[in-house]
Amino acid sequence: MTLHQPAPQVDEEAALAARAAWLHLAGGKTQGEVAELLGVQSTKAHRLIARARAEGLIRVFVEGPISGCIALEESIKADYGLNFCEVVPNIDDGPLPLKTLGVAGARYLRNLIENGRYGMIGIGHGRTLAAAVDLMPSVAARNTRFVSLLGGLTRRFAASPFDVIHRLAERTAAEAYVMPVPFFANTAKDRQVLESQYGVSDVIAMAREAELYIAGIGEVDRKSFIATAGMVDDEDVEEVMKTGACAELLGHFFNERGEHLPNSVSDRALAPRFSGLKQHKIVALAGGTSKTRAIRAILEHGLLFGLITDEASARRLVSAKPGREPGKKNGKTAAG
């Protein structure tokens, strides 16, 4: 039986103050621009930002409910059986709104560290997660350790510019364990050899212990992260595209119906086994016009515990209903 929490009651004026503060401080908008975006007079925009400061909604990041986003969060949670969803207003647009997603991801990471609930957190990589770590202020992670879930090298054994585990260690002074191997090995046999190496096998064991995984979602085409970063070659991309895949999560591929598509490329991934993914809470940080189809595919499968996305992407996600009753995943009742 699925239990759904009632939609929270929102103080609309406080929500508007939080939105104004977000646009002004995180988005770098002038008060005049904030007024225009919110459809209010400049004097009211000034009062809203002042209220956000006075009520403690502003620290390093803007805190508080944001009107218009909460309804989207509740809709996405109900449609896809998520336990957690955060939707943030766009402060940049385009195929990949890195600043919007980076600010949201940075706030989420900081809150996790300050809360200290998870002793070990598994971390993926990619452009969006890299942006989140770059925008996160230094914060001491006294009770939290991080472990890489994926190989951080390209096929040529060059370091990926979007391997975030090193940056995370620098920002938090936390213990962080890296996977010093390619994301994709040359062959499935090579993968087995690499995984058996001293040190690598220890990191893999730590990743299995992590209750929470934080990952990005990738599209499947020649402009995707794994293609442009040199993780796979053109032949690999072509092979995966021929299977009908449109989404990638932690080295595994899915079609637009959310069906998992095993293939020889994912067989070579230095990544968690698909059979074990549901044993972990997976929170994805993803958004943008180029990734909406991929995000929907991953949501359809039902792997995610939570999603952090931008408002424009959230509106696209709810505009095409998944075609099943709220709280259902692949025809089965979601565990609430």
N, C-alpha and C positions, 0 to 999 in steps of 0.2 A: 504494500500500500504506500502510495506517495503522499507525503504531507507537504502542502505548500503554505509558506508563511504569507499572511496578508500583506498587501503593499503598504510600505511605511507611509505615515502621514508626514507631509513636508510643509514647512514654513516657507511659502513661496517667496517672500521678501528675503529671507535668509538664503534661500537657494539662489536667488538672483544676485545677492551680494557675493556669494561664492563664485558664481560664474563670472561676474565682473572682475573679481580679484584674479581669477585664473587668466582671463584674457589680458589683463593689465600687466601682471607680474610674470607669468609663465610665457605669455604670448608676445610680450613687449609692445602691446598696443597702447596708444595714448588714451587719455580719458575721453577725448573727443571721438576716437575710433571705437572705444568701448560703447559709448552712448549710441553711436550709429548702428553697431552690430546688435545691440540689445533693444534698439528702438525706443530709447528713453532720452530725456534731455541731459545735457552735459552736467548740469548741477546735480541731477539724480545719480548719474554715474559716479560722480565724486563722492556723494553721500554713501553709495553702496560700497565702494572700496574702503571708505573710512569705517563703515560698520564692520566689514570683514576683519579689518585690523583690530578694532575695539573688542570684538567678540572672540578673538583668538583663533580665527579661521586661518590666519596666515602665520606660518612658521618658516621653515625652509621651503615648504610647498604649500599650496592652497589646500585646506582641508574643508570638508563639509559637503552636504548634498548639493547637487547641481541640477536645477530644474530642467526638465526635458530629457535628461540622461537616465534618471531613475526608472521611468516608464520603459525605456529601451532595455535597461538591465533586466527588469522583471520579465519582459516579453521574451528575451533571449534565454533566460534561465528556464522559463516555463516550456518554451518550444523545444529546447534541447536537453533538458534535464540536468542543467549545470547546478553546482552547489554555490558557485561564486561567479559574479560578472561585474566588471567595472567599465563604464563607458565615460570617456572624457571628451570635452568640447575640442574641436579642431582649432589649433593655432597655426597650422600649415596644411596645405592640401597637396594633391598630386597623387601619382601612383603609389608612393610610399611616404606617408607623413611622418618622417623620422623624429621631428621635434616633438610633435604631439605624443607619439608613442613612447619616445625616450623619456619625457617628463613623467608620464604615467608609470612607466616601468621603474624609473628611479625611485619614485615615491613608494611603490609597492616593495621594492627591495629594501629600502631603508626601514619601512615599517616591520618587515620580517626580521631584520637584524635587531631592531630595538625591542621587538616582542620576545625574541629568543626562544620561540616555541619549538623550532626545528633545529636539532643538533647538527644534522647533515642535510644539505640541499644540493640536488643535482642540477647542473647548469648546461644548457645547450649552447649554440653559438649562432651568429648571423648578424646582419646589419642592425636589426631592431634592438636586439639585446645589447649589442655593442654601444648603441646610442644611449640606452638606459644607464649603463655603467658609466659612460662618459659624463652624463648629466647628474650623477649621484654625488652628493657631497661626501667628504671623508666621514666615516662613522665607524667606531670601534665595534667589531663583532666578537664580543667576549665569549659567547656561548654557541656560536654558529661556525660551522666549517662548510666549505664548498668543494664539490667534486665535479670534474668534467664528465659529461655523459658521452662525448663524441671525440673521435680523433681530431686533433687540431691542426694537422698538416695537410698540404695539398698532395696530389699524386706525385709531385716532384720533390716531396719532403721539404717544401718551403713553408714557413709559418703563415697561417691564414691571418689576414689583417682583422678578421672579425672573430677571432678566438678570444672570448671575453674573460676567461678564468684568471689570466695574469692581471688584467686591469682591476678585476674585482678584489684580488688579493691586495693590490696596492692601495685601493680605496678603503679597505676595511681592516687591514693588518690581520686578516683571518688566515687560518690554515686553508690552503686551496690546493687540490690535487689535480694534476694535469694528465691528459692522455697523450703522450708524446709519439703518436702514430698517425698515419693518414686517416681521414674520415672514411675513405673507401680504399680498401686494399686492391691489389691487382687481380687477385683471384680469391675464391673462398678458402682455398688451402692456405694462402698467405695470411688471410685473416686469422685462421686458427693458430698459425705459428706466432703471429704478433700478439695475440691475446694470451698466449701461454708464457710470454716473456716475463721474467722477474720484474716486478714494479708495475707493469701493465695489468697483470692479473690482480694485483692488490687494489689498484684503482677501480677496476671493474667490480671487485667485491664491495668496495665502499659505495659505489653507485647503487648496487643492489640494496644496500642498507638505507639509502636516503628515502624518506617518506614522501618528500615533495620534489617534483621536477619542474623546472621553469624552462620553457622552450619557445622557439619561434616556429612559424608555419611557413613553408616554402611553396611557391608555385612550381610547376613543372614545365619549363620551356628553356630556350637557349639563353634567356636573359635572367634566369633564376640565380639565386645566390650560389648554389652548388656548382653551377656551370661557370659563372663569371669569376668565381674565386678559385677555379682550378681544381675543385674537388673531384669532378668527373670530366670526361672528354665528350666530344660531340657524339660519338657512337653510343656511349652510355645514355645520353639524353634521348637520342632517337629510340633506343630500345625501350626506355621507360615510357616515352610518349606513345609508342605503339600499343602498349597495354591498356591505354585509356586513362592513365593516371593524370591527375591535375593537381595533386597536393602531396606534400612531403612533410612528415613529422618525425624527427629523431631517426632519420635514415630509412623510414618506411613510407610506402607510397599507397595512395588511395584514389579511387575514381570519384566522380561528382555525386554518386549515390552513397558515398562513404564506405564503400567496400574496400577491404584491404587487398592489395595486389602484390603478392610475393613475386620476386623476380631475381635474376642473377646479380643485378646491381645492389639491391638491398641485402642479398646474401653476403656481399663483400663489405658491408658497412661495419666499421668499428663503432658500434652503438648498442644500446640495450636490446635484447631479444624481444620480438613483438609479443611473444607468449607471456612475458613478465610485466609488460607495461601497465596492465590494469591493477597491478599490486601497488601502484604508486599514485599519488595525487599529481596530476599534470596540469599546470597552469600555463596557458599560451599567451604570449604577448604578440599581437599581430593586427594588422589593419592595412588600409589602402585599397585603391581601386583595382590594382593589379592582383591583389590577393583575396578579394572577396570570395571568388569561386572556391579557392583552396580552403579558406577558413570554413565556409559552409560545408565542404566535403568532410573535414575533420570533425565538425560539430555533428554531422549526420552519423558518423561512425559511433560516437558516444564515448570516446576515450578521455575527453577532457573533464577535469574537475572544475576548472575555472578558465575564464577568458578576460583579458584586458584589451580593449580596442578603442578606436576613436569613434566619435559620434556619427560621422558620415558613413563609416563602414557599418556601424550598428543599424543605421536606417536602411541600408541596402540589405542587410541580413534579415531584418524583420519584414521587408517588403515582399519577399518571396517566401511564403510560409512553407515549412518543411513537409506538410501533408500528413501530419499525424496528431493525435491528441496531445495536449500539453502534458509534460512529465513523462512522455513515452520515448524510448530510444529503440529504434529498429523494431518497433512493434511490441517491446517488452516494457513493463513498468520499471521506471528508474528508481534506484535505491535513494531514498531521501534522507 
